Amino acid sequence: MTTVVPTSEEDPALAVVRFTAEMSWAEAGPEVGEAQVSSLCTEAHECMIGGRWFDLSSLMLTSANLVFSKANDKDLECIFTVICNLVKKPESVDESLEIAKLLSEKIAQQPNEKPALRLKILLNLYNMLENSYGRFLVYMKALEVAANGKVTEHITPSFKKIDTLLKEWNLGLQDQRKLFLAISNLLKEQKSSAKENFKFFTKYLATFSGEDADCMDEAKEQAAYTIIEFVKASDMFQCDLLEMLAIAQLEKDAKYASIHQLLKIFITQRLNAYLEFYTTNSALLESYGLVHEECIAKMRLMSLVDLASDESTQIPYSVVKDTLQIEDDEVESWVVKAITAKLIDCKIDQMNQVVIVSRYTNRVFGPSQWLALRTKLTNWRGNVASVITTIQANKVAEEGTQLMQAFTQNIHDQEEARKEDEAEQTYSSLVRASY
C-alpha cells in the first residue's frame, strides 16, 4: 500500500493544489496566475479546516486532464497518490465511497492517454480503500481502462484470484453479473484462451434465475455466443449449459432456437444427428464462423464418448466404425485421439476387434452425475470402513492369540520350575537318608 510521507512543512494536499494550479495558469502570466493559484490554495485550505474532503477532492481533480497531458509519469504518480490518499480522511464510510467514485471516474477518462499509468493509479486507490464495495467499484473502472486503453495484460493475472475477490467484496447478484460480463467482454476482445473466456461467460449466465424473467432477454446474445464458443473449441467436451435458464430460453426463441438445438446435439446426441442438422442449417453455421470439418471431428470424439457410456465395457470395432462413419483402418486412430484428449481410458484388443473401456468423461456433469458420484463415494466410504473394521478385528484377534500363547508359555514355565524344585527336594532327601 502507498503511504504519503510529508517532506516539507506544507501539507501534501496543499502542495499538490499549488503545483497543479501553477501548471494550469502558467500561460496566463504572473499577474493572473499568482492570483488564481492563491485563490485555489485558500479554497483548498478552507476545505481541509472544515473537513470537506469530497469538495477538496473535486477541487484537486479540476485540472486532472491537463496534468495528465503536461506532467511526467513520476510527478503524475506522486500527485495522484496524494489525491487518492483523501479516501482515508473522512470518518464517514459513505463519504469515502463517494470520493472513490469521483476519483475513479476522473482517472478512467481518456483511457488512451497513458493507460498503463492510469491503471497503476487505480490500483493504488484500490489498496488505500478499506471499504470492500468501494474496492469493487474501483476494480470495475480498472477493467474499463484496461479494455479501452488496450493494456489488458496488466489486469488479466487478477482473474485467477476472482473467486477470492468475490468473497472479499461480498457482492450481490447484479454486481456479480456486471463483473463477469465485463471480464468476459474483455477476454473476448483480447481473443485470449477460449476456455478462460468460456468460463466467465458461463459464470455470467449462471447468475440468471427464474426471478430474473424481466431481464432474461439481455442474456440471449451472450448465451448464443457461449454456445458457439463451446462448439468451436477443439479441447472442450463437457459443459452444463443446458441446465442454465439463460440457455434454456433460447429453445423457443425465433432467432436462436437453432443454436440451442445445435448445443443439444453436441451434448446429448451423435454424429448422425449433427450431419442431419447441417443439411438444413449450413448457412447458419457458416455465419457464426463454424467450420463443418472441425465440427465433424469434434462430434466423432463426443460420439465415441457416448458409445463408452451407453455400451458395455467392450465396444466392437464395427460399432465405432458405423457410429463415427469412418473406414475400418481409421477406428484405432480415432480411439487414440480420444485417449489423447483424455476423454476415455481403454485398451485396444486388435485380436478380438474390440475397445475395452475402463473410464470415460461425461459430456454433461449435472445433478444426475453428482448423485451418481455421491453414491460411488458413499459405497467407497462403506468399503473402506469395512476394510478398516476387518483389519482391526484381525489385529485384536492376533493380539489375543499372542496373549494366550504368552499365558500358556508362562504356565508351562511355572510347571517346569515346580517339577525341577520337586526333583531337587527329592534328591536332597535321599542324600540325607544315605548319611
C-alpha positions in Angstrom: 0.0 0.0 0.0 1.3 3.5 -0.9 2.0 5.8 2.1 2.2 9.6 1.9 5.2 11.0 3.8 5.3 14.8 4.2 8.7 16.2 3.1 8.0 19.8 3.9 6.0 21.9 6.4 3.3 22.4 3.8 0.5 19.8 3.8 0.9 17.4 0.8 -2.6 18.1 -0.4 -1.9 21.9 -0.5 1.4 21.3 -2.2 -0.4 19.3 -4.9 -3.0 22.1 -5.3 -0.3 24.7 -5.6 1.7 22.6 -8.1 -1.3 21.8 -10.4 -2.6 25.3 -10.2 0.7 26.8 -11.2 0.9 24.3 -14.1 -2.7 25.2 -15.2 -2.2 29.0 -15.1 1.4 29.2 -16.3 0.5 30.6 -19.7 -1.8 33.3 -18.2 1.1 35.4 -16.9 2.3 36.1 -13.4 -0.3 38.7 -12.5 -3.3 36.5 -13.3 -1.6 33.2 -12.4 -0.5 34.1 -8.9 -4.0 35.4 -8.0 -5.6 32.2 -9.3 -3.1 30.0 -7.5 -3.5 31.9 -4.3 -7.3 31.6 -4.6 -7.3 27.9 -5.2 -4.9 27.3 -2.3 -7.1 29.3 0.0 -10.2 27.3 -1.0 -8.3 24.1 -0.5 -7.2 25.2 3.0 -10.8 26.0 3.9 -11.9 22.6 2.8 -9.3 21.0 5.0 -10.2 23.0 8.0 -13.9 22.3 7.5 -13.3 18.6 6.9 -14.9 18.8 3.4 -12.8 16.1 1.9 -15.1 15.4 -1.1 -15.0 19.1 -2.0 -11.3 19.1 -1.7 -11.1 16.0 -4.0 -13.2 17.7 -6.5 -11.1 20.8 -6.4 -7.8 18.9 -6.8 -9.2 17.0 -9.8 -10.3 20.1 -11.7 -7.2 20.2 -13.8 -6.6 16.4 -13.8 -6.8 16.1 -17.6 -4.3 19.0 -18.1 -1.9 17.4 -15.6 -2.0 14.1 -17.4 -1.0 15.8 -20.6 1.7 18.0 -19.2 3.3 16.3 -16.1 5.8 13.5 -16.4 4.9 10.0 -15.2 6.8 10.3 -11.9 5.1 13.6 -11.0 1.7 12.2 -12.0 2.1 9.2 -9.8 3.1 11.4 -6.8 0.2 13.8 -7.5 -2.5 11.1 -7.6 -1.0 9.3 -4.7 -1.7 12.4 -2.6 -5.2 12.8 -4.1 -6.1 9.2 -3.7 -5.0 9.4 -0.1 -8.0 11.6 0.6 -10.3 8.5 0.7 -8.7 7.7 4.1 -9.6 11.1 5.6 -13.4 11.1 6.1 -14.9 9.4 9.2 -18.0 8.6 7.1 -17.8 5.4 5.0 -20.3 6.9 2.6 -18.2 10.0 2.0 -15.1 7.9 1.5 -17.1 5.8 -1.1 -18.2 8.9 -2.9 -14.6 10.2 -3.1 -13.5 6.8 -4.5 -16.2 7.0 -7.2 -15.2 10.6 -8.1 -11.5 9.7 -8.3 -12.0 6.5 -10.3 -14.4 8.2 -12.8 -11.8 11.0 -13.4 -8.9 8.7 -13.7 -10.8 6.5 -16.2 -11.4 9.4 -18.5 -9.4 9.5 -21.7 -8.0 5.9 -21.2 -6.0 6.1 -24.4 -3.7 8.6 -22.8 -1.1 6.8 -20.5 -3.4 3.9 -19.9 -0.8 1.8 -18.0 -0.2 4.6 -15.6 -3.9 5.2 -15.1 -4.3 1.6 -14.3 -1.4 1.8 -11.7 -3.0 4.8 -10.1 -6.3 3.0 -9.8 -4.5 0.0 -8.2 -3.0 2.4 -5.6 -6.5 3.8 -5.0 -7.8 0.2 -4.6 -5.2 -0.6 -2.0 -5.9 2.6 0.0 -9.6 1.8 0.3 -10.9 -0.1 3.3 -14.5 -0.3 2.0 -14.9 -3.6 0.2 -17.7 -2.3 -2.1 -15.6 0.7 -3.0 -12.8 -1.6 -4.0 -15.1 -3.4 -6.3 -16.2 -0.2 -8.0 -12.5 0.8 -8.5 -11.8 -2.6 -9.9 -14.6 -2.2 -12.4 -13.1 1.1 -13.6 -9.7 -0.6 -13.9 -11.3 -3.2 -16.2 -12.7 -0.3 -18.2 -9.3 1.4 -18.5 -7.6 -1.9 -19.4 -10.1 -2.7 -22.1 -10.3 0.8 -23.7 -6.6 1.6 -23.3 -5.6 -1.8 -24.7 -3.5 -2.7 -21.7 -5.4 -5.8 -20.6 -2.2 -7.7 -19.9 -1.8 -5.7 -16.7 -5.1 -6.9 -15.3 -5.7 -10.4 -16.6 -3.5 -12.0 -13.9 -6.0 -10.9 -11.3 -8.7 -13.1 -12.9 -7.1 -16.1 -11.4 -8.0 -14.7 -7.9 -11.5 -13.6 -8.8 -13.2 -16.2 -6.5 -11.2 -14.9 -3.6 -12.0 -11.3 -4.5 -15.7 -12.1 -4.8 -15.7 -13.3 -1.2 -13.9 -10.2 -0.1 -16.3 -7.8 -1.9 -19.4 -9.7 -0.8 -21.3 -8.7 -3.9 -25.0 -9.1 -4.8 -26.1 -11.0 -7.8 -26.5 -7.9 -10.0 -22.9 -6.7 -9.3 -21.6 -10.2 -9.9 -23.3 -10.2 -13.3 -21.7 -6.9 -14.2 -18.3 -8.1 -13.2 -18.5 -11.4 -15.1 -19.8 -9.7 -18.2 -17.1 -7.1 -18.1 -14.4 -9.7 -17.8 -15.9 -11.9 -20.5 -16.1 -9.0 -22.9 -12.5 -8.0 -22.2 -11.3 -11.6 -22.8 -13.5 -11.7 -25.9 -11.9 -8.6 -27.4 -8.4 -9.8 -26.4 -9.1 -13.1 -28.2 -7.4 -15.0 -25.3 -7.9 -18.6 -24.2 -11.3 -19.9 -25.3 -11.5 -21.9 -22.1 -10.9 -18.8 -19.9 -13.4 -16.8 -21.9 -16.0 -19.6 -21.8 -15.6 -19.9 -18.0 -16.5 -16.3 -17.3 -19.4 -16.3 -19.8 -20.7 -19.4 -18.0 -20.4 -17.6 -14.7 -22.3 -14.7 -16.1 -25.1 -16.9 -17.5 -25.3 -18.8 -14.2 -26.4 -15.5 -12.4 -29.8 -15.6 -14.1 -32.6 -17.4 -12.4 -36.4 -17.7 -12.6 -36.6 -14.4 -10.6 -34.9 -12.6 -13.4 -37.6 -13.1 -16.0 -37.8 -9.4 -16.8 -34.1 -9.1 -17.6 -33.5 -12.5 -19.1 -33.6 -11.1 -22.7 -30.4 -9.3 -22.1 -28.6 -12.6 -21.8 -29.7 -14.0 -25.1 -26.9 -12.7 -27.2 -24.3 -13.8 -24.7 -26.0 -17.2 -24.3 -25.8 -17.8 -28.1 -22.2 -16.6 -28.2 -21.3 -19.1 -25.3 -22.8 -22.0 -27.2 -20.9 -21.1 -30.3 -17.6 -20.9 -28.4 -18.2 -24.3 -26.9 -18.9 -25.8 -30.3 -15.9 -24.1 -31.8 -13.4 -25.2 -29.1 -11.5 -28.3 -30.1 -10.5 -29.0 -26.5 -13.8 -28.7 -24.6 -16.1 -31.7 -24.5 -18.1 -31.2 -21.3 -20.4 -28.4 -20.1 -23.6 -27.9 -18.1 -25.1 -25.2 -20.3 -28.4 -27.0 -20.9 -29.1 -26.7 -17.2 -29.0 -22.9 -17.3 -32.2 -20.9 -17.6 -30.4 -18.3 -19.7 -29.6 -21.0 -22.2 -33.0 -22.8 -21.9 -34.8 -19.6 -23.0 -33.2 -20.0 -26.5 -35.1 -23.2 -27.2 -38.2 -21.4 -28.2 -36.6 -18.2 -29.4 -37.2 -17.3 -33.1 -33.6 -16.1 -33.6 -31.6 -18.6 -31.5 -33.7 -21.8 -31.4 -31.4 -23.5 -34.0 -28.3 -22.6 -31.9 -30.0 -24.2 -28.9 -30.7 -27.3 -31.0 -27.0 -27.4 -32.0 -25.9 -27.4 -28.4 -28.3 -30.2 -27.6 -26.8 -32.3 -30.4 -23.2 -31.7 -29.3 -24.0 -32.6 -25.7 -26.6 -35.4 -25.9 -26.5 -36.9 -29.4 -24.2 -38.4 -32.0 -22.6 -37.6 -35.4 -25.6 -38.6 -37.5 -27.8 -36.0 -35.7 -25.2 -33.3 -36.4 -25.0 -34.3 -40.1 -28.7 -34.2 -40.4 -28.8 -30.7 -38.7 -26.1 -29.4 -41.1 -28.0 -30.3 -44.2 -30.6 -27.6 -43.4 -28.5 -25.2 -41.4 -25.2 -25.0 -43.2 -25.6 -21.2 -43.9 -26.3 -20.6 -40.2 -23.2 -22.4 -39.1 -21.0 -20.5 -41.6 -22.5 -17.2 -40.4 -21.2 -18.0 -36.9 -17.8 -18.9 -38.2 -18.2 -22.7 -37.6 -16.1 -25.0 -39.8 -18.0 -28.1 -40.9 -15.0 -30.4 -40.9 -14.0 -29.2 -37.4 -17.5 -29.8 -36.1 -17.4 -33.4 -37.6 -14.1 -34.1 -35.9 -15.4 -32.9 -32.5 -18.7 -34.8 -32.9 -16.8 -38.0 -33.7 -14.9 -37.8 -30.4 -18.1 -36.9 -28.5 -19.9 -39.8 -30.2 -17.2 -42.2 -29.1 -17.6 -41.0 -25.5 -21.3 -41.6 -25.9 -20.6 -45.1 -27.0 -18.4 -45.7 -24.0 -21.2 -44.5 -21.7 -24.0 -46.5 -23.4 -22.4 -49.7 -24.5 -20.8 -52.3 -22.3 -17.2 -52.0 -21.3 -16.3 -53.7 -24.7 -17.2 -51.7 -27.9 -16.8 -53.7 -31.2 -14.8 -52.0 -33.9 -17.8 -52.3 -36.2 -19.9 -50.2 -33.9 -17.2 -47.5 -33.7 -16.9 -47.5 -37.5 -20.7 -47.1 -38.1 -21.2 -44.5 -35.4 -18.2 -42.3 -36.4 -18.9 -43.0 -40.1 -15.2 -43.9 -40.8 -13.3 -46.6 -42.6 -12.1 -49.8 -40.9 -8.5 -48.7 -40.8 -9.4 -45.4 -39.0 -11.0 -46.9 -36.0 -7.9 -47.3 -33.9 -6.6 -43.8 -34.8 -9.9 -42.2 -33.6 -9.7 -44.2 -30.3 -6.1 -43.0 -29.8 -7.4 -39.4 -30.4 -10.0 -39.9 -27.7 -7.4 -41.2 -25.3 -5.0 -38.3 -26.1 -7.9 -35.8 -25.4 -8.4 -37.7 -22.0 -12.0 -38.5 -22.9 -11.6 -42.2 -22.3 -9.2 -44.7 -20.8 -9.2 -48.0 -22.7 -7.3 -50.9 -24.2 -7.4 -51.8 -27.9 -7.9 -55.5 -28.4 -6.8 -56.0 -32.0 -7.2 -59.8 -31.9 -10.9 -59.6 -30.9 -11.5 -56.3 -32.7 -12.9 -54.6 -29.6 -12.2 -51.5 -27.5 -12.2 -52.3 -23.7 -13.2 -49.1 -21.9 -12.2 -48.6 -18.2 -13.1 -44.9 -17.8 -14.9 -42.2 -19.8 -15.7 -38.5 -19.4 -19.3 -37.5 -19.0 -20.4 -35.0 -21.7 -22.7 -33.4 -19.1 -22.0 -33.2 -15.4 -25.3 -32.2 -13.9 -27.4 -33.2 -10.9 -27.7 -36.9 -12.0 -23.9 -37.2 -12.4 -23.4 -35.6 -9.0 -25.8 -38.0 -7.5 -24.0 -41.0 -9.1 -20.7 -39.7 -7.8 -22.2 -39.3 -4.3 -23.4 -42.9 -4.4 -20.0 -44.1 -5.5 -18.3 -42.1 -2.8 -20.7 -43.5 -0.2 -20.1 -47.0 -1.3 -16.3 -46.4 -1.3 -16.5 -45.0 2.2 -18.5 -48.0 3.3 -16.0 -50.4 1.7 -13.1 -48.6 3.3 -14.9 -48.7 6.7 -15.5 -52.4 6.3 -11.8 -53.0 5.5 -10.7 -51.0 8.5 -13.1 -52.9 10.7 -11.8 -56.2 9.4 -8.2 -55.1 9.9 -8.9 -54.0 13.5 -10.8 -57.3 14.2 -7.8 -59.3 12.9 -5.4 -57.2 14.9 -7.4 -57.8 18.1 -7.6 -61.5 17.3 -3.9 -61.6 16.6 -3.2 -59.8 19.9 -5.5 -62.2 21.7 -3.7 -65.2 20.2 -0.3 -63.7 21.2 -1.6 -63.1 24.7 -2.9 -66.6 25.1 0.3 -68.1 23.8 2.3 -66.0 26.3 -0.1 -67.0 29.1 0.2 -70.7 28.1 4.0 -70.4 27.9 4.1 -68.8 31.4 2.0 -71.7 32.8 4.3 -74.2 31.2 7.4 -72.4 32.5 5.9 -72.4 36.0 5.1 -76.1 35.8 8.6 -77.0 34.7 10.1 -74.9 37.5 7.8 -76.7 40.0 8.9 -80.1 38.7 12.6 -79.1 39.0 12.0 -77.9 42.6 10.4 -81.2 43.5 13.1 -83.3 41.9 15.8 -81.2 43.7 14.0 -81.7 47.1 13.6 -85.5 46.5 17.3 -85.7 45.7 18.2 -83.8 48.8 16.1 -86.1 50.9 17.8 -89.2 49.5 21.2 -87.8 50.2 20.3 -87.0 53.8 18.9 -90.5 54.2 22.1 -92.1 53.0 24.0 -90.5 55.8 
